[in-house]
Amino acid sequence: MRCIVLGAAFWCVLSVSPAIAEIFRCPGDAGEVLYTQHPCDAGTRVIAAPGVSAKATGVRASETAWLKSRSKGKSSGRTKQSGTSDRKRQQQAKQAYQCKRKRASLAAVNADLRRGYKAGQGEKLRRRRAGYEDYLTACCR
């Protein structure tokens, strides 16, 4: 059954021809810019014609050069060693942040234990403290 459904979906995708239309840029009555599928009287400019792909705008020349060099397999000034050291530094910073958060959580649990707690919370707080201490001894310096 699944094959029949997939086959029908594949046939539907292939049988539909893509709709290609021209897009026209026309000046409006108040000077605004209008985009339509039909040509205007005067000042019409074709934005996209059938078979012609519109060029991407908003990309800087330096970004275009970087994209071309990247597509060729070249990196822009970085070597593999610096990339791995960057990743290693990021991982170390992340680990340091996590250790800092665990220490802060441990301090909060210890403060709760010193301050006092409800009858049912004692064991839960001690388990949390043990978990934080285990994490800190195993993962942090």
C-alpha positions as CSV (number, residue, x, y, z in Angstrom):
1,M,0.0,0.0,0.0
2,R,2.8,2.3,0.9
3,C,4.5,1.7,-2.5
4,I,1.2,2.6,-4.3
5,V,0.9,5.9,-2.4
6,L,4.5,6.8,-2.9
7,G,4.3,5.9,-6.6
8,A,1.1,8.1,-7.0
9,A,2.7,11.0,-5.2
10,F,5.9,10.7,-7.4
11,W,3.7,10.6,-10.6
12,C,1.8,13.7,-9.5
13,V,5.0,15.6,-8.9
14,L,6.4,14.7,-12.3
15,S,3.2,15.3,-14.2
16,V,2.8,18.9,-12.9
17,S,4.8,21.3,-15.1
18,P,6.4,24.2,-13.3
19,A,4.6,27.5,-13.8
20,I,7.0,30.1,-15.3
21,A,5.8,33.7,-15.4
22,E,7.3,37.0,-16.1
23,I,7.3,39.5,-13.3
24,F,7.1,43.2,-14.3
25,R,8.1,46.2,-12.2
26,C,5.8,49.1,-12.8
27,P,5.5,52.6,-11.3
28,G,2.3,53.2,-9.4
29,D,0.0,56.2,-9.4
30,A,1.6,57.8,-6.3
31,G,5.1,56.9,-7.3
32,E,5.2,53.5,-5.5
33,V,6.6,50.4,-7.1
34,L,4.2,47.7,-8.2
35,Y,5.0,44.1,-9.2
36,T,2.6,42.4,-11.5
37,Q,2.3,39.5,-13.9
38,H,1.0,41.7,-16.7
39,P,3.1,44.4,-18.4
40,C,2.3,48.1,-17.6
41,D,1.9,50.9,-20.1
42,A,5.2,52.8,-19.6
43,G,8.2,52.3,-17.5
44,T,7.9,48.5,-17.5
45,R,10.9,46.6,-16.5
46,V,11.1,42.7,-16.6
47,I,12.3,41.3,-13.3
48,A,12.3,37.6,-14.2
49,A,11.7,36.1,-17.6
50,P,11.0,32.4,-18.4
51,G,14.2,30.4,-18.4
52,V,16.3,33.2,-16.9
53,S,17.0,32.9,-13.2
54,A,17.0,36.2,-11.3
55,K,20.3,37.1,-9.8
56,A,20.5,37.1,-6.0
57,T,20.8,40.6,-4.5
58,G,21.9,41.6,-1.1
59,V,25.1,39.6,-1.2
60,R,28.3,41.5,-0.8
61,A,31.2,41.0,-3.2
62,S,33.3,39.6,-0.3
63,E,30.6,37.2,0.6
64,T,30.3,36.0,-3.0
65,A,34.1,35.5,-3.2
66,W,34.0,33.6,0.1
67,L,31.1,31.4,-1.2
68,K,33.0,30.6,-4.4
69,S,36.2,29.7,-2.6
70,R,34.2,27.5,-0.2
71,S,32.5,25.7,-3.0
72,K,35.9,25.0,-4.5
73,G,36.9,23.4,-1.3
74,K,39.2,26.2,-0.2
75,S,38.7,27.9,3.1
76,S,39.2,31.6,3.6
77,G,42.5,31.7,5.5
78,R,41.7,29.0,8.0
79,T,43.6,25.8,8.3
80,K,42.2,22.6,9.7
81,Q,44.3,23.0,12.8
82,S,42.9,26.3,13.7
83,G,39.4,25.0,13.1
84,T,39.9,22.2,15.5
85,S,41.5,24.4,18.1
86,D,38.5,26.8,17.7
87,R,36.2,23.9,18.4
88,K,38.3,22.7,21.3
89,R,38.2,26.2,22.8
90,Q,34.4,26.4,22.3
91,Q,34.0,23.0,24.0
92,Q,36.2,24.1,26.9
93,A,34.3,27.4,27.3
94,K,31.0,25.4,27.3
95,Q,32.4,23.0,29.9
96,A,33.6,25.9,32.1
97,Y,30.1,27.5,31.8
98,Q,28.4,24.2,32.8
99,C,30.8,23.8,35.8
100,K,30.0,27.3,36.9
101,R,26.3,26.6,36.7
102,K,26.6,23.3,38.6
103,R,28.7,25.1,41.3
104,A,26.0,27.8,41.6
105,S,23.3,25.1,41.9
106,L,25.3,23.2,44.5
107,A,25.6,26.5,46.5
108,A,21.8,27.0,46.3
109,V,21.1,23.4,47.5
110,N,23.6,23.8,50.4
111,A,21.9,27.1,51.3
112,D,18.5,25.4,51.3
113,L,19.9,22.6,53.5
114,R,21.4,25.1,56.0
115,R,18.3,27.2,56.1
116,G,15.9,24.4,56.7
117,Y,13.4,22.5,54.6
118,K,10.0,20.8,54.8
119,A,9.8,17.2,55.9
120,G,9.7,15.6,52.5
121,Q,12.4,17.7,50.9
122,G,15.5,16.7,52.9
123,E,16.2,13.5,51.0
124,K,15.6,15.1,47.6
125,L,18.0,18.0,48.5
126,R,20.7,15.6,49.6
127,R,20.3,13.5,46.4
128,R,20.6,16.7,44.3
129,R,23.7,17.8,46.3
130,A,25.3,14.3,45.8
131,G,24.6,14.5,42.0
132,Y,26.1,18.0,41.7
133,E,29.2,16.9,43.7
134,D,29.6,13.8,41.6
135,Y,29.4,15.9,38.4
136,L,31.9,18.4,39.7
137,T,34.5,15.8,40.7
138,A,34.1,13.9,37.5
139,C,34.0,16.8,34.9
140,C,35.4,19.9,36.5
141,R,38.8,20.8,37.9
